[in-house]
Amino acid sequence: MWINDLKEKLQPELQGAKVFSGAAVTGAQAPYVVLRGISTTPDILTLEAQPTAWGYMWGAYCVGGSPEASYNLAVAAVQALQGRWAGDSLLSCEIAYTGLRVEGLYESLVQIDVQQGRIQ
């Protein structure tokens, strides 16, 4: 399962919120979601502090113009992904935090746990 698999599942469900992989484009307007891998081994970093090993956890950083807007976007992301299959992986979601102020906007994080394997 790849980040684009998540993006394809999420984008049609968010009614106008743009979904980005890795980072939002410069000047992106809220609401939007940024999908990034969450390193489960934070002690393994490159010289630029970039993780070199990804586990089976992704983050959907849900950005809105208010704490409520970012929370509502996070809830929509969970509803779109929870219990869905992406390739041979089952997705399990939880909201890690809500309403964190970042650069004049508000962010809520949805953690997406990927359970690989499927009985055929």
MDTraj code that builds the backbone (N, CA, C; nanometers):
import mdtraj as md
import numpy as np

residues = "MET TRP ILE ASN ASP LEU LYS GLU LYS LEU GLN PRO GLU LEU GLN GLY ALA LYS VAL PHE SER GLY ALA ALA VAL THR GLY ALA GLN ALA PRO TYR VAL VAL LEU ARG GLY ILE SER THR THR PRO ASP ILE LEU THR LEU GLU ALA GLN PRO THR ALA TRP GLY TYR MET TRP GLY ALA TYR CYS VAL GLY GLY SER PRO GLU ALA SER TYR ASN LEU ALA VAL ALA ALA VAL GLN ALA LEU GLN GLY ARG TRP ALA GLY ASP SER LEU LEU SER CYS GLU ILE ALA TYR THR GLY LEU ARG VAL GLU GLY LEU TYR GLU SER LEU VAL GLN ILE ASP VAL GLN GLN GLY ARG ILE GLN".split()
xyz = np.array([
    [0.0828, -0.1165, 0.0000],
    [0.0000, 0.0000, 0.0000],
    [0.0884, 0.1244, 0.0000],
    [0.0540, 0.2217, -0.0816],
    [0.1325, 0.3434, -0.0954],
    [0.0489, 0.4648, -0.0589],
    [0.1147, 0.5781, -0.0431],
    [0.0462, 0.7013, -0.0049],
    [-0.0592, 0.7412, -0.1089],
    [-0.0341, 0.7119, -0.2358],
    [-0.1328, 0.7457, -0.3383],
    [-0.2600, 0.6618, -0.3250],
    [-0.2489, 0.5407, -0.2689],
    [-0.3678, 0.4595, -0.2416],
    [-0.4573, 0.5302, -0.1401],
    [-0.3956, 0.5881, -0.0371],
    [-0.4718, 0.6630, 0.0627],
    [-0.5344, 0.7875, 0.0010],
    [-0.4558, 0.8552, -0.0800],
    [-0.5045, 0.9783, -0.1439],
    [-0.6257, 0.9495, -0.2323],
    [-0.6200, 0.8406, -0.3080],
    [-0.7316, 0.8042, -0.3955],
    [-0.8571, 0.7694, -0.3165],
    [-0.8417, 0.7100, -0.1988],
    [-0.9572, 0.6762, -0.1149],
    [-1.0151, 0.8005, -0.0476],
    [-0.9285, 0.8929, -0.0100],
    [-0.9694, 1.0078, 0.0698],
    [-1.0260, 1.1233, -0.0118],
    [-0.9627, 1.1570, -0.1236],
    [-0.9995, 1.2774, -0.1996],
    [-1.1480, 1.2851, -0.2356],
    [-1.2102, 1.1799, -0.2892],
    [-1.3509, 1.1926, -0.3283],
    [-1.4474, 1.2088, -0.2107],
    [-1.4040, 1.1761, -0.0896],
    [-1.4920, 1.1796, 0.0269],
    [-1.4909, 1.3117, 0.1024],
    [-1.4010, 1.4025, 0.0688],
    [-1.3827, 1.5222, 0.1511],
    [-1.4504, 1.6480, 0.0970],
    [-1.5328, 1.6375, -0.0013],
    [-1.6175, 1.7462, -0.0495],
    [-1.5465, 1.8810, -0.0588],
    [-1.4506, 1.8889, -0.1476],
    [-1.3857, 2.0158, -0.1754],
    [-1.2527, 2.0391, -0.1075],
    [-1.2196, 1.9643, -0.0048],
    [-1.0890, 1.9794, 0.0595],
    [-0.9850, 1.9095, -0.0271],
    [-0.8767, 1.9768, -0.0559],
    [-0.7696, 1.9212, -0.1375],
    [-0.6846, 1.8275, -0.0525],
    [-0.6357, 1.7199, -0.1134],
    [-0.5481, 1.6248, -0.0438],
    [-0.4112, 1.6301, -0.1099],
    [-0.3083, 1.6530, -0.0297],
    [-0.1702, 1.6607, -0.0772],
    [-0.0898, 1.5438, -0.0208],
    [0.0115, 1.5022, -0.0932],
    [0.1048, 1.4001, -0.0457],
    [0.2344, 1.4679, -0.0041],
    [0.2792, 1.4446, 0.1179],
    [0.4074, 1.4967, 0.1643],
    [0.3997, 1.6344, 0.2247],
    [0.3535, 1.7330, 0.1487],
    [0.3430, 1.8714, 0.1964],
    [0.2421, 1.9452, 0.1088],
    [0.1796, 2.0441, 0.1669],
    [0.0863, 2.1262, 0.0893],
    [0.1651, 2.2191, -0.0017],
    [0.1037, 2.2582, -0.1117],
    [0.1689, 2.3537, -0.2005],
    [0.1740, 2.4899, -0.1318],
    [0.2677, 2.5722, -0.1707],
    [0.2804, 2.7060, -0.1147],
    [0.1522, 2.7839, -0.1398],
    [0.1011, 2.8456, -0.0367],
    [-0.0191, 2.9266, -0.0491],
    [-0.1493, 2.8487, -0.0491],
    [-0.1454, 2.7209, -0.0140],
    [-0.2678, 2.6405, -0.0113],
    [-0.3674, 2.7019, 0.0865],
    [-0.4921, 2.7045, 0.0463],
    [-0.5983, 2.7596, 0.1290],
    [-0.6726, 2.6470, 0.2007],
    [-0.7030, 2.6688, 0.3266],
    [-0.7807, 2.5707, 0.4030],
    [-0.9219, 2.5645, 0.3454],
    [-0.9860, 2.4496, 0.3482],
    [-0.9448, 2.3251, 0.4126],
    [-0.8604, 2.2388, 0.3195],
    [-0.7660, 2.1665, 0.3787],
    [-0.6879, 2.0690, 0.3041],
    [-0.6313, 1.9642, 0.3993],
    [-0.5868, 1.8541, 0.3405],
    [-0.5290, 1.7432, 0.4162],
    [-0.3924, 1.7122, 0.3571],
    [-0.2942, 1.6904, 0.4429],
    [-0.1609, 1.6499, 0.3999],
    [-0.1358, 1.5091, 0.4519],
    [-0.1051, 1.4173, 0.3611],
    [-0.0728, 1.2789, 0.3974],
    [0.0777, 1.2625, 0.4052],
    [0.1240, 1.2073, 0.5160],
    [0.2669, 1.1820, 0.5364],
    [0.2849, 1.0544, 0.6152],
    [0.3961, 0.9900, 0.5924],
    [0.4300, 0.8752, 0.6740],
    [0.4696, 0.9195, 0.8132],
    [0.4389, 0.8362, 0.9111],
    [0.4821, 0.8616, 1.0483],
    [0.5873, 0.7570, 1.0803],
    [0.7059, 0.8028, 1.1134],
    [0.8150, 0.7114, 1.1432],
    [0.7898, 0.6432, 1.2760],
    [0.8002, 0.5115, 1.2761],
    [0.7866, 0.4374, 1.4012],
    [0.9236, 0.4090, 1.4628],
    [1.0280, 0.4552, 1.3961],
    [1.1647, 0.4419, 1.4483],
    [1.2320, 0.5780, 1.4389],
    [1.1921, 0.6739, 1.5253],
    [1.2425, 0.8107, 1.5122],
    [1.3915, 0.8257, 1.5374],
    [1.4576, 0.7226, 1.5902],
    [1.6011, 0.7316, 1.6141],
    [1.6829, 0.7017, 1.4885],
    [1.6168, 0.6606, 1.3796],
    [1.6869, 0.6326, 1.2544],
    [1.6600, 0.7488, 1.1583],
    [1.7492, 0.8470, 1.1594],
    [1.7315, 0.9667, 1.0774],
    [1.8551, 0.9919, 0.9927],
    [1.8349, 1.0617, 0.8808],
    [1.9475, 1.1045, 0.7990],
    [2.0073, 1.2306, 0.8607],
    [2.1126, 1.2832, 0.8001],
    [2.1734, 1.4066, 0.8503],
    [2.0760, 1.5234, 0.8468],
    [1.9809, 1.5210, 0.7524],
    [1.8824, 1.6283, 0.7417],
    [1.7608, 1.6017, 0.8305],
    [1.7702, 1.5030, 0.9198],
    [1.6631, 1.4654, 1.0121],
    [1.5407, 1.4110, 0.9401],
    [1.5610, 1.3506, 0.8248],
    [1.4516, 1.2860, 0.7531],
    [1.4473, 1.1386, 0.7928],
    [1.3299, 1.0868, 0.8240],
    [1.3224, 0.9441, 0.8604],
    [1.3651, 0.8557, 0.7441],
    [1.4382, 0.7510, 0.7742],
    [1.4830, 0.6591, 0.6699],
    [1.4042, 0.5289, 0.6722],
    [1.3226, 0.5098, 0.7743],
    [1.2432, 0.3874, 0.7842],
    [1.0998, 0.4241, 0.8210],
    [1.0048, 0.3784, 0.7405],
    [0.8638, 0.4020, 0.7700],
    [0.8038, 0.2728, 0.8216],
    [0.7161, 0.2853, 0.9156],
    [0.6435, 0.1694, 0.9646],
    [0.5157, 0.1546, 0.8845],
    [0.4125, 0.1127, 0.9508],
    [0.2841, 0.0960, 0.8857],
    [0.1848, 0.1961, 0.9419],
    [0.2305, 0.3194, 0.9590],
    [0.1451, 0.4242, 1.0107],
    [0.1605, 0.5487, 0.9250],
    [0.0458, 0.6064, 0.8909],
    [0.0437, 0.7290, 0.8115],
    [-0.0289, 0.8361, 0.8904],
    [-0.0005, 0.9601, 0.8588],
    [-0.0693, 1.0719, 0.9216],
    [-0.1464, 1.1501, 0.8169],
    [-0.2700, 1.1853, 0.8508],
    [-0.3504, 1.2756, 0.7689],
    [-0.3654, 1.4030, 0.8509],
    [-0.2895, 1.5054, 0.8141],
    [-0.2911, 1.6328, 0.8853],
    [-0.4031, 1.7166, 0.8240],
    [-0.5108, 1.7356, 0.8988],
    [-0.6332, 1.7991, 0.8500],
    [-0.6316, 1.9464, 0.8910],
    [-0.6263, 2.0349, 0.7937],
    [-0.6088, 2.1774, 0.8196],
    [-0.7368, 2.2535, 0.7882],
    [-0.7786, 2.3365, 0.8840],
    [-0.8973, 2.4187, 0.8669],
    [-0.8745, 2.5586, 0.9199],
    [-0.9696, 2.6455, 0.8959],
    [-0.9590, 2.7849, 0.9391],
    [-0.9930, 2.8055, 1.0859],
    [-1.0460, 2.7032, 1.1522],
    [-1.0791, 2.7107, 1.2941],
    [-1.0554, 2.5728, 1.3550],
    [-1.0489, 2.5657, 1.4889],
    [-1.0338, 2.4336, 1.5513],
    [-1.1476, 2.3392, 1.5136],
    [-1.2689, 2.3923, 1.5075],
    [-1.3850, 2.3099, 1.4725],
    [-1.3758, 2.2589, 1.3300],
    [-1.3304, 2.3451, 1.2384],
    [-1.3187, 2.3049, 1.0974],
    [-1.2155, 2.1945, 1.0796],
    [-1.1023, 2.2052, 1.1494],
    [-1.0004, 2.1003, 1.1371],
    [-1.0509, 1.9702, 1.1993],
    [-1.1247, 1.9805, 1.3092],
    [-1.1819, 1.8609, 1.3724],
    [-1.2849, 1.7947, 1.2801],
    [-1.3718, 1.8743, 1.2206],
    [-1.4734, 1.8193, 1.1299],
    [-1.4092, 1.7504, 1.0099],
    [-1.3006, 1.8069, 0.9589],
    [-1.2284, 1.7455, 0.8475],
    [-1.1641, 1.6141, 0.8924],
    [-1.1118, 1.6121, 1.0142],
    [-1.0528, 1.4889, 1.0681],
    [-1.1590, 1.3805, 1.0834],
    [-1.2761, 1.4170, 1.1312],
    [-1.3854, 1.3201, 1.1452],
    [-1.4235, 1.2653, 1.0077],
    [-1.4310, 1.3522, 0.9071],
    [-1.4635, 1.3080, 0.7711],
    [-1.3567, 1.2133, 0.7176],
    [-1.2295, 1.2408, 0.7486],
    [-1.1202, 1.1536, 0.7038],
    [-1.1311, 1.0162, 0.7691],
    [-1.1613, 1.0126, 0.8993],
    [-1.1782, 0.8843, 0.9680],
    [-1.2942, 0.8073, 0.9064],
    [-1.4061, 0.8753, 0.8830],
    [-1.5227, 0.8085, 0.8246],
    [-1.4924, 0.7547, 0.6854],
    [-1.4075, 0.8233, 0.6107],
    [-1.3737, 0.7807, 0.4746],
    [-1.2800, 0.6603, 0.4724],
    [-1.1961, 0.6445, 0.5759],
    [-1.0914, 0.5426, 0.5713],
    [-1.1097, 0.4261, 0.6687],
    [-1.1764, 0.4476, 0.7804],
    [-1.1865, 0.3457, 0.8849],
    [-1.2471, 0.2158, 0.8318],
    [-1.1717, 0.1065, 0.8504],
    [-1.2207, -0.0253, 0.8122],
    [-1.2218, -0.0535, 0.6635],
    [-1.1637, 0.0352, 0.5830],
    [-1.1595, 0.0152, 0.4381],
    [-1.0329, -0.0600, 0.3994],
    [-1.0407, -0.1284, 0.2870],
    [-0.9250, -0.1979, 0.2316],
    [-0.8553, -0.1084, 0.1312],
    [-0.7231, -0.1088, 0.1348],
    [-0.6397, -0.0414, 0.0352],
    [-0.5407, -0.1472, -0.0121],
    [-0.5672, -0.2042, -0.1283],
    [-0.4856, -0.3160, -0.1744],
    [-0.5074, -0.4334, -0.0807],
    [-0.3981, -0.4864, -0.0255],
    [-0.4094, -0.5983, 0.0681],
    [-0.4007, -0.5524, 0.2133],
    [-0.4287, -0.4245, 0.2378],
    [-0.4134, -0.3690, 0.3716],
    [-0.5461, -0.3144, 0.4244],
    [-0.5716, -0.3399, 0.5511],
    [-0.6897, -0.2886, 0.6191],
    [-0.6500, -0.1633, 0.6961],
    [-0.7294, -0.0576, 0.6846],
    [-0.6982, 0.0697, 0.7486],
    [-0.7747, 0.0848, 0.8799],
    [-0.7046, 0.1328, 0.9806],
    [-0.7642, 0.1606, 1.1106],
    [-0.7224, 0.3018, 1.1511],
    [-0.8186, 0.3856, 1.1873],
    [-0.7898, 0.5279, 1.2110],
    [-0.8263, 0.5721, 1.3518],
    [-0.7562, 0.6749, 1.3971],
    [-0.7917, 0.7416, 1.5224],
    [-0.7454, 0.8862, 1.5147],
    [-0.8185, 0.9727, 1.5822],
    [-0.7793, 1.1133, 1.5868],
    [-0.6815, 1.1293, 1.7027],
    [-0.5596, 1.1737, 1.6706],
    [-0.4542, 1.1847, 1.7715],
    [-0.4627, 1.3167, 1.8482],
    [-0.4901, 1.4262, 1.7790],
    [-0.5078, 1.5559, 1.8445],
    [-0.5926, 1.6439, 1.7545],
    [-0.6509, 1.7481, 1.8130],
    [-0.7362, 1.8392, 1.7363],
    [-0.7040, 1.9840, 1.7707],
    [-0.7233, 2.0701, 1.6718],
    [-0.7190, 2.2136, 1.6937],
    [-0.5850, 2.2757, 1.7246],
    [-0.4756, 2.2141, 1.6856],
    [-0.3428, 2.2714, 1.7094],
    [-0.3215, 2.3898, 1.6146],
    [-0.2861, 2.5048, 1.6693],
    [-0.2652, 2.6245, 1.5860],
    [-0.1285, 2.6155, 1.5188],
    [-0.1289, 2.6252, 1.3844],
    [-0.0070, 2.6178, 1.3050],
    [-0.0137, 2.7250, 1.1969],
    [0.0757, 2.8220, 1.2043],
    [0.0874, 2.9272, 1.1032],
    [-0.0469, 2.9928, 1.0694],
    [-0.1233, 3.0261, 1.1709],
    [-0.2486, 3.0976, 1.1516],
    [-0.3671, 3.0101, 1.1151],
    [-0.3459, 2.8806, 1.0983],
    [-0.4539, 2.7867, 1.0709],
    [-0.4600, 2.6857, 1.1853],
    [-0.5481, 2.5897, 1.1752],
    [-0.5627, 2.4885, 1.2793],
    [-0.5514, 2.3502, 1.2182],
    [-0.4873, 2.2610, 1.2919],
    [-0.4565, 2.1281, 1.2403],
    [-0.5052, 2.0214, 1.3376],
    [-0.5609, 1.9155, 1.2819],
    [-0.5952, 1.7958, 1.3583],
    [-0.5285, 1.6780, 1.2893],
    [-0.4776, 1.5844, 1.3669],
    [-0.4056, 1.4703, 1.3100],
    [-0.4879, 1.3434, 1.3206],
    [-0.5029, 1.2762, 1.2066],
    [-0.5620, 1.1426, 1.2038],
    [-0.4476, 1.0444, 1.1807],
    [-0.4299, 0.9506, 1.2734],
    [-0.3306, 0.8458, 1.2546],
    [-0.3975, 0.7288, 1.1846],
    [-0.3328, 0.6825, 1.0774],
    [-0.3862, 0.5723, 0.9974],
    [-0.2927, 0.4542, 1.0127],
    [-0.3409, 0.3512, 1.0765],
    [-0.2630, 0.2294, 1.0985],
    [-0.2960, 0.1314, 0.9874],
    [-0.1935, 0.0760, 0.9262],
    [-0.2100, -0.0155, 0.8131],
    [-0.1835, -0.1564, 0.8592],
    [-0.2849, -0.2414, 0.8519],
    [-0.2719, -0.3833, 0.8879],
    [-0.2618, -0.4613, 0.7565],
    [-0.1429, -0.5137, 0.7302],
    [-0.1234, -0.5847, 0.6042],
    [-0.1665, -0.7300, 0.6153],
    [-0.2082, -0.7819, 0.5008],
    [-0.2452, -0.9218, 0.4923],
    [-0.3945, -0.9386, 0.4780],
    [-0.4329, -1.0310, 0.3930],
    [-0.5734, -1.0548, 0.3670],
    [-0.5917, -1.2021, 0.3365],
    [-0.6887, -1.2620, 0.3998],
    [-0.7187, -1.4018, 0.3703],
    [-0.7981, -1.4060, 0.2409],
    [-0.7511, -1.4839, 0.1468],
    [-0.8176, -1.4928, 0.0165],
    [-0.9155, -1.6071, 0.0155],
])
top = md.Topology()
chain = top.add_chain()
for i, resn in enumerate(residues, 1):
    res = top.add_residue(resn, chain, resSeq=i)
    for name in ("N", "CA", "C"):
        top.add_atom(name, md.element.get_by_symbol(name[0]), res)
traj = md.Trajectory(xyz[None], top)
